[in-house]
Amino acid sequence: MEQVKFRPHHIFCLRFLEIDFPERGERYRLAEQRIKDLLQREDDVLLEVIEGIDELCRSCINLQDDQCRSPQGSEESVRKWDEILLKGLGISYGDQRSPKQWIELIERKAPIDFCLTRCPKKNFCTVFSIRSKTMNP
């Protein structure tokens, strides 16, 4: 069984973001697409939520000295966002789930408080449409 490790905001947010980051390069785009593809799989794969730098971070031009140096948020800010997402989803670092289980959890919990109050990319996010779909079938 394949096991892949990602930060909480990568597992949660990439499902909803409708924005490209061409300045981050082709390597980043491919890594981002890999996460999106993994979340669609139904075969033998486990996604583990981890603290700190993951595969997507390592492909990003904003990674310097194993720290996020993004203009939208430093490594310290990103770690705080990850903690808020963990709390909002009711999970801990090290939790593992299949892609289907992650999607079910995210759809049950989203949007969380972070989405409403602190997300720097909420203008590019479709997370708010998830409630209208589940409340009005």
C-alpha positions as a Python dict, from the first residue, in 0.01 Angstrom:
ca = {
    (1, 'M'): (0, 0, 0),
    (2, 'E'): (137, 339, -99),
    (3, 'Q'): (165, 589, 184),
    (4, 'V'): (196, 961, 116),
    (5, 'K'): (243, 1243, 369),
    (6, 'F'): (108, 1596, 338),
    (7, 'R'): (49, 1905, 546),
    (8, 'P'): (-310, 1956, 665),
    (9, 'H'): (-372, 2259, 445),
    (10, 'H'): (-254, 2075, 135),
    (11, 'I'): (-498, 1787, 191),
    (12, 'F'): (-782, 2024, 283),
    (13, 'C'): (-737, 2332, 67),
    (14, 'L'): (-628, 2194, -269),
    (15, 'R'): (-974, 2042, -306),
    (16, 'F'): (-1128, 2391, -314),
    (17, 'L'): (-872, 2635, -453),
    (18, 'E'): (-932, 2770, -800),
    (19, 'I'): (-606, 2950, -851),
    (20, 'D'): (-285, 2875, -1034),
    (21, 'F'): (63, 2966, -917),
    (22, 'P'): (260, 2988, -1244),
    (23, 'E'): (540, 3176, -1067),
    (24, 'R'): (608, 2860, -863),
    (25, 'G'): (702, 2669, -1177),
    (26, 'E'): (624, 2343, -1350),
    (27, 'R'): (765, 2124, -1074),
    (28, 'Y'): (522, 2279, -826),
    (29, 'R'): (229, 2243, -1066),
    (30, 'L'): (304, 1874, -1112),
    (31, 'A'): (331, 1815, -736),
    (32, 'E'): (4, 2000, -678),
    (33, 'Q'): (-166, 1789, -946),
    (34, 'R'): (-29, 1475, -781),
    (35, 'I'): (-208, 1563, -456),
    (36, 'K'): (-531, 1633, -642),
    (37, 'D'): (-498, 1303, -828),
    (38, 'L'): (-425, 1112, -507),
    (39, 'L'): (-741, 1253, -349),
    (40, 'Q'): (-940, 1104, -638),
    (41, 'R'): (-796, 754, -605),
    (42, 'E'): (-986, 464, -461),
    (43, 'D'): (-711, 203, -459),
    (44, 'D'): (-443, 120, -205),
    (45, 'V'): (-313, 454, -88),
    (46, 'L'): (-301, 612, 257),
    (47, 'L'): (-261, 984, 307),
    (48, 'E'): (-100, 1084, 635),
    (49, 'V'): (-121, 1434, 777),
    (50, 'I'): (220, 1558, 889),
    (51, 'E'): (372, 1860, 1056),
    (52, 'G'): (610, 2067, 849),
    (53, 'I'): (753, 2045, 500),
    (54, 'D'): (600, 1794, 258),
    (55, 'E'): (634, 1695, -107),
    (56, 'L'): (448, 2002, -235),
    (57, 'C'): (657, 2237, -21),
    (58, 'R'): (978, 2082, -154),
    (59, 'S'): (873, 2166, -510),
    (60, 'C'): (795, 2531, -428),
    (61, 'I'): (1026, 2823, -502),
    (62, 'N'): (923, 2978, -168),
    (63, 'L'): (1096, 2701, 29),
    (64, 'Q'): (1426, 2827, 168),
    (65, 'D'): (1628, 2651, 438),
    (66, 'D'): (1336, 2407, 493),
    (67, 'Q'): (1108, 2699, 574),
    (68, 'C'): (816, 2848, 383),
    (69, 'R'): (904, 3203, 282),
    (70, 'S'): (585, 3274, 88),
    (71, 'P'): (472, 3637, 71),
    (72, 'Q'): (130, 3514, 190),
    (73, 'G'): (268, 3353, 505),
    (74, 'S'): (591, 3249, 671),
    (75, 'E'): (656, 2896, 800),
    (76, 'E'): (535, 3010, 1143),
    (77, 'S'): (206, 3136, 996),
    (78, 'V'): (158, 2821, 788),
    (79, 'R'): (213, 2601, 1095),
    (80, 'K'): (-52, 2801, 1280),
    (81, 'W'): (-293, 2756, 986),
    (82, 'D'): (-222, 2382, 989),
    (83, 'E'): (-298, 2366, 1363),
    (84, 'I'): (-630, 2546, 1310),
    (85, 'L'): (-719, 2303, 1031),
    (86, 'L'): (-633, 2005, 1252),
    (87, 'K'): (-858, 2135, 1524),
    (88, 'G'): (-1139, 2215, 1280),
    (89, 'L'): (-1124, 1867, 1129),
    (90, 'G'): (-1085, 1698, 1468),
    (91, 'I'): (-764, 1520, 1369),
    (92, 'S'): (-400, 1499, 1480),
    (93, 'Y'): (-64, 1480, 1311),
    (94, 'G'): (3, 1122, 1209),
    (95, 'D'): (-362, 1045, 1127),
    (96, 'Q'): (-395, 834, 815),
    (97, 'R'): (-695, 787, 590),
    (98, 'S'): (-777, 671, 242),
    (99, 'P'): (-852, 947, -9),
    (100, 'K'): (-1223, 862, 15),
    (101, 'Q'): (-1214, 893, 395),
    (102, 'W'): (-1035, 1231, 370),
    (103, 'I'): (-1294, 1361, 125),
    (104, 'E'): (-1581, 1241, 344),
    (105, 'L'): (-1428, 1409, 651),
    (106, 'I'): (-1358, 1733, 467),
    (107, 'E'): (-1707, 1748, 318),
    (108, 'R'): (-1861, 1683, 661),
    (109, 'K'): (-1655, 1954, 837),
    (110, 'A'): (-1600, 2224, 572),
    (111, 'P'): (-1598, 2515, 582),
    (112, 'I'): (-1421, 2547, 914),
    (113, 'D'): (-1355, 2867, 1107),
    (114, 'F'): (-1019, 2917, 934),
    (115, 'C'): (-1196, 2936, 598),
    (116, 'L'): (-1417, 3216, 720),
    (117, 'T'): (-1167, 3422, 915),
    (118, 'R'): (-799, 3362, 838),
    (119, 'C'): (-755, 3207, 496),
    (120, 'P'): (-539, 3433, 277),
    (121, 'K'): (-683, 3275, -40),
    (122, 'K'): (-1054, 3269, 43),
    (123, 'N'): (-1129, 3484, -263),
    (124, 'F'): (-1014, 3191, -479),
    (125, 'C'): (-1186, 2916, -282),
    (126, 'T'): (-1501, 2716, -347),
    (127, 'V'): (-1526, 2572, 6),
    (128, 'F'): (-1835, 2781, 77),
    (129, 'S'): (-2029, 2609, -200),
    (130, 'I'): (-1991, 2271, -28),
    (131, 'R'): (-2252, 2358, 237),
    (132, 'S'): (-2505, 2477, -15),
    (133, 'K'): (-2465, 2149, -207),
    (134, 'T'): (-2509, 1932, 101),
    (135, 'M'): (-2788, 2139, 251),
    (136, 'N'): (-2984, 2174, -76),
    (137, 'P'): (-2952, 1845, -263),
}
